[in-house]
Structures are given as C-alpha cells and as structure tokens.
Amino acid sequence: MHPAASIIAFTSLSGLGFGLLFWLGIDATPPTGWTAFVFFAIGIGLAGAGLISSTFHLGRPERALKAFTQWQTSWLSREAWCAVAAFAVMGLYALLLIFSEVRVAVLGWLGAWLSVVTVYTTSMIYAQLKTVPRWHHWSTSALFLTLSLAGGALLSGRVSIAMVLLLIAGGLQMWWWRDGDKRLAASGTDLASATGLGGIGAVRSFEPPHTGSNYLLREMVHVVGRKHAQKLRLIALALMMALPVVLLLLPFHHILALAAVLSHVAGVFVARWLFFAEAEHVVGLYYGKR
Amino acid sequence: MTQLPASTDRQLGLVIDLDTCVGCHACVTSCKGWNTENYGAPLSDQEPYGGDPSGTFLNRIHSYEVQPETGPAQLIHFPKSCLHCEDAPCVPVCPTGASYKRSEDGIVLVNESDCIGCGLCAWACPYGARELDQAEGVMKKCTLCVDRIYNENLPEEDRVPACVRTCPAGARHFGDLSDPESAVSQLVAERGGMDLMPEQGARPANKYLPPRPKDSWEGETDVLAPFLTPVAEEPKGFLGWLDRALEKI
C-alpha cells in the first residue's frame, strides 16, 4: 500500500494523543491547573492533529462531515464518532481540572474508555480489509492499542509502566512483522485464484492493461520501500522500544525523558511507514506483483 | 445507506468468455467513451500525451500466459471491471453512504455527490474495480451502464452495457444472473462459469467462462502425414563425414 504521509501522521499522532488521554483519564490524582492544561493540550493536540491530517488524504475534504453518517457499517465512520465523543468528554474533564481543580472520576473513566475505543476503531479500518492479508488479523488491533498505551504512558511520565508497555509493544511488533510475512501466502489468494486459470497450468502476467501506471498501482502496489525493510524494522525497533527503555533506566532527567519521547515517536513513524509500505494488496497479483 | 440489501430482486451482471476474447481492447475504449460523457464525472486523464500518461478506466484488459504441464503455453486475454458482488466488500466500508448496492437489480454504484474520496472502498475491493479520479477526487467504477440499459431513448439493441454492445468477438454477455432461466445463467451452467478469488468471499455476480481445452500436439496424424516424411534424416556428404568423424573423437 502507498505509505501516504497524511495517514502515517494520522495513525501515529492520534494513537499517541489518545494514549495520553487514556492515562490522564484513569489517573486518580490527575494534574490540575496549568500542568493539566499542558498535558491535555498535548493529548488533544496530538489526537486532533492526527485527525486533521487524515483529511488531507481525502479527494473531497470539504465533504468530510458526511463521514459521520454510516456508523452502522463503516469503521471509518465509527472512528469519527468515537474521536469526537472522546474529545468532548475529555475536553469537559480537562476544563473542570484546569479551571475548578475538580476531578469528576466518571468523566475521566468514560473519556479514557472512548480514547481506547477510538484507537481500536482506527486499527479496524485496516484490520477489516481481507484484501490486505498482512493487516487482516486480530494482532493489528492489539499492536495499535499497545503502541498507543505505551506512547501515552511515556508522554504522561509513567516511567515503569511505560517501560513494560514499550517492551510488550516492541515484542508484539516483532512478532507481527514475522507472522505478517506469511499471511499473503496463507490467505490462499494467488494469481491462480485471481484469474481462475490455475487449473490449466502456471499463470504468469504477460502484459498489463496499459503501458503506463494507474491509480491502483500507485495506491495499492507500492513496492519501492520493501528493499530496505529489514534494516528499517531494526531502526524502528531501536527508536521505538530499545532507546526509550535505556533512557528511562538512566537516572531521571527531563532532557532524557524528552529524548525518550522523541525517539519513540520517530520509531513509531518508521514502523507505521513500514505498516503501509510492506502491506500487499491482492489486486497486485493481477499485475504480476505483490 | 451502506448496508448491503438483504436480497436483490434481480442480479444483473456480465459473463465474460475467456475462450473468445481476443484482447482487442475495444470494450475499454467504448467504456471510456460512453462513461466519460454520461453518468457522473468524466473519466479524466493525466498527461495523456506527456511522458507519464495515466487515467481513470472502469474496464481494463490484462493478458496472462498459462503454461500447462505439457504442450505449448496459452495466451489468455482477461477483461476485468466491477463484478457487482453480492457481498460487495466496497459497500459497508464507505463512511458516507456514497457507495451502495441497488436492491432492484444488484448494481453497485457510487453517489458521487456524497463521495469524500477516502479511497477505502478501493482498498476493500479485491479486484481493483474502483479508481479514484485524480481530477474530480471521487471514486469511479463500472455502473453496468445503468444509463443505457434502462434508456428508452436508445434503440432496444443498444440497451446493454457499452462494452457488451461493442465487443466484436461476442465475448461479453449481459443479463440477470439470479434467474436460472436467463441466457447468461444457462451459459454459465453450460460452460462452467467461475468466480474470481472465491476465497475472498465477495460472491461476485460477474462470471468468467474458462478457455475451452486446446487441441493437443500428441497422437494426431494428418491424412497427408505419410507424404511429409522428413527430407533428410541422416546428414550425407561432407556434413555426414564430419558428423561421423566428430563422433569418433
């Protein structure tokens, strides 16, 4: 799949933002006043920036509001609703903490739950697609959720929880890559089933429909980035998991914590780039590609 | 709504004969010609005369080489457009309700004034039947020429999809696949019409008729064969001497 900057930013940033909002929501002793303002501004800002960047992926962004109508069937529509609900509840929770220093626990819990559900709906936009076997697996949602919670814990300064979650997310990410490499073959979809001609013999793409490229190839048959995939996986793991954990193990300092956060975010961006660039859409088979 | 209808009164679709298709691309041209002028936004081209031409097409013809275990390879031309699936995966993913399947005839359509161009339906389609128009920013797909098949301003013989009307080889057939008595259903039954990627579970309406078995090279003797014995089985003269001399070395 084409690794569009807009959707990489959308999934990474909104995952981090909602992760932070989750931890702020369930915190029994949340920050208040100005500190609360900074924390909630970062959480809502990241999540909001992610959602706004997702609209750059649209052909007709001016009609984006219509995406709220089909929540009964569409994960994209459900995501829009959950995100708005999470913003509304967490916004109210934040306002009460900032201006009246009052913590309404129910609001916090509800907002935290909505934040996690929003990340889940984001993951389901991808995990629902049978056409991309690498994504079509429960572990895609698990990966999005653990990464979001790990990043949120890191951002909210929960050092020990963040370390544990970073290690879990890193391990899950490694397994997801290894297992994902086998899923296209395991799906049973190949050029023989795509053309129905496998019964006659070995099928080979002889000639594509056009000499030039097209939307399908640009959007769904992105093969450029796979060359360095193994190296990028190591870089992503080092930045996303290893370096932040090492930095957190060192004696605490705000500069080190900031470095851990930046390293983690950079690692998530690399991993998310690979998430799209490595994903094989079955339509590529018709073009003799994968 | 993007909920799929529980059932459709009819299920219109195409039956494509892979045995007959000659790969001339006439259906591609007629499809683009009709659909760029009629239903919805035109099918735009980008840099059509430049160095990197591309454009929106609702119907594309692939060609595949199939190598049987014995005998010569076969070249099979393979037209592909929207298959108007019964469990169309492109419909429920649509966040705006622009993508829908009609309950009266099973045609899958896009309401272009509701489409936000998110591309999710194209991702959900295993067949590559949907293309986002780069000029208009909305999703385009085969409409089964919904503006021809019911169009009473056209002569009756023209009330079929443009690709079917134009095919010079008669490789494309249009009809109601939910009616077992229809000509297309009979054809599917007779020729073993198949689904593409059945494991994807989309239950496509369009069916493909597999190529008929080819003549074999083995065990066939023409009546004139005895008169066509090879002219020189063994080399003679200088070449014969050279052949024998080289054998001995």
Chai-1 contact restraints between the chains, C-beta under 6 A:
chainA,res_idxA,chainB,res_idxB,connection_type,confidence,min_distance_angstrom,max_distance_angstrom,comment,restraint_id
A,L58,B,I116,contact,1.0,0.0,6.0,A-B,restraint_1
A,L58,B,G117,contact,1.0,0.0,6.0,A-B,restraint_2
A,L58,B,C118,contact,1.0,0.0,6.0,A-B,restraint_3
A,G59,B,G117,contact,1.0,0.0,6.0,A-B,restraint_4
A,G59,B,L132,contact,1.0,0.0,6.0,A-B,restraint_5
A,G59,B,G137,contact,1.0,0.0,6.0,A-B,restraint_6
A,G59,B,V138,contact,1.0,0.0,6.0,A-B,restraint_7
A,R60,B,I116,contact,1.0,0.0,6.0,A-B,restraint_8
A,R60,B,G117,contact,1.0,0.0,6.0,A-B,restraint_9
A,R60,B,G137,contact,1.0,0.0,6.0,A-B,restraint_10
A,R63,B,I116,contact,1.0,0.0,6.0,A-B,restraint_11
A,A64,B,I116,contact,1.0,0.0,6.0,A-B,restraint_12
A,K66,B,T96,contact,1.0,0.0,6.0,A-B,restraint_13
A,K66,B,D114,contact,1.0,0.0,6.0,A-B,restraint_14
A,A67,B,P95,contact,1.0,0.0,6.0,A-B,restraint_15
A,A67,B,T96,contact,1.0,0.0,6.0,A-B,restraint_16
A,T69,B,T96,contact,1.0,0.0,6.0,A-B,restraint_17
A,T69,B,G97,contact,1.0,0.0,6.0,A-B,restraint_18
A,Q70,B,T2,contact,1.0,0.0,6.0,A-B,restraint_19
A,Q70,B,P95,contact,1.0,0.0,6.0,A-B,restraint_20
A,Q70,B,G97,contact,1.0,0.0,6.0,A-B,restraint_21
A,T73,B,T2,contact,1.0,0.0,6.0,A-B,restraint_22
A,T73,B,Q3,contact,1.0,0.0,6.0,A-B,restraint_23
A,T73,B,P92,contact,1.0,0.0,6.0,A-B,restraint_24
A,S74,B,V93,contact,1.0,0.0,6.0,A-B,restraint_25
A,S74,B,C94,contact,1.0,0.0,6.0,A-B,restraint_26
A,S74,B,P95,contact,1.0,0.0,6.0,A-B,restraint_27
A,L76,B,P95,contact,1.0,0.0,6.0,A-B,restraint_28
A,L76,B,L120,contact,1.0,0.0,6.0,A-B,restraint_29
A,S77,B,P95,contact,1.0,0.0,6.0,A-B,restraint_30
A,L129,B,W123,contact,1.0,0.0,6.0,A-B,restraint_31
A,L129,B,A124,contact,1.0,0.0,6.0,A-B,restraint_32
A,K130,B,Q200,contact,1.0,0.0,6.0,A-B,restraint_33
A,T131,B,P126,contact,1.0,0.0,6.0,A-B,restraint_34
A,G188,B,E199,contact,1.0,0.0,6.0,A-B,restraint_35
A,T189,B,M197,contact,1.0,0.0,6.0,A-B,restraint_36
A,T189,B,E199,contact,1.0,0.0,6.0,A-B,restraint_37
A,S193,B,M197,contact,1.0,0.0,6.0,A-B,restraint_38
A,A194,B,M197,contact,1.0,0.0,6.0,A-B,restraint_39
A,T195,B,Y64,contact,1.0,0.0,6.0,A-B,restraint_40
A,G196,B,M194,contact,1.0,0.0,6.0,A-B,restraint_41
A,G196,B,L196,contact,1.0,0.0,6.0,A-B,restraint_42
A,G196,B,Y208,contact,1.0,0.0,6.0,A-B,restraint_43
A,L197,B,V66,contact,1.0,0.0,6.0,A-B,restraint_44
A,I200,B,V66,contact,1.0,0.0,6.0,A-B,restraint_45
A,I200,B,P68,contact,1.0,0.0,6.0,A-B,restraint_46
A,G201,B,V66,contact,1.0,0.0,6.0,A-B,restraint_47
A,G201,B,Q67,contact,1.0,0.0,6.0,A-B,restraint_48
A,G201,B,P68,contact,1.0,0.0,6.0,A-B,restraint_49
A,A202,B,Q67,contact,1.0,0.0,6.0,A-B,restraint_50
A,V203,B,Y64,contact,1.0,0.0,6.0,A-B,restraint_51
A,V203,B,V66,contact,1.0,0.0,6.0,A-B,restraint_52
A,R204,B,E65,contact,1.0,0.0,6.0,A-B,restraint_53
A,F206,B,S63,contact,1.0,0.0,6.0,A-B,restraint_54
A,F206,B,Y64,contact,1.0,0.0,6.0,A-B,restraint_55
A,F206,B,E65,contact,1.0,0.0,6.0,A-B,restraint_56
A,E207,B,S63,contact,1.0,0.0,6.0,A-B,restraint_57
A,P209,B,R60,contact,1.0,0.0,6.0,A-B,restraint_58
A,P209,B,I61,contact,1.0,0.0,6.0,A-B,restraint_59
A,P209,B,H62,contact,1.0,0.0,6.0,A-B,restraint_60
A,G212,B,P53,contact,1.0,0.0,6.0,A-B,restraint_61
A,G212,B,S54,contact,1.0,0.0,6.0,A-B,restraint_62
A,S213,B,S54,contact,1.0,0.0,6.0,A-B,restraint_63
A,N214,B,S54,contact,1.0,0.0,6.0,A-B,restraint_64
A,Y215,B,E131,contact,1.0,0.0,6.0,A-B,restraint_65
A,Y215,B,L132,contact,1.0,0.0,6.0,A-B,restraint_66
A,L216,B,G128,contact,1.0,0.0,6.0,A-B,restraint_67
A,V282,B,P126,contact,1.0,0.0,6.0,A-B,restraint_68
A,V283,B,G128,contact,1.0,0.0,6.0,A-B,restraint_69
A,Y286,B,H62,contact,1.0,0.0,6.0,A-B,restraint_70
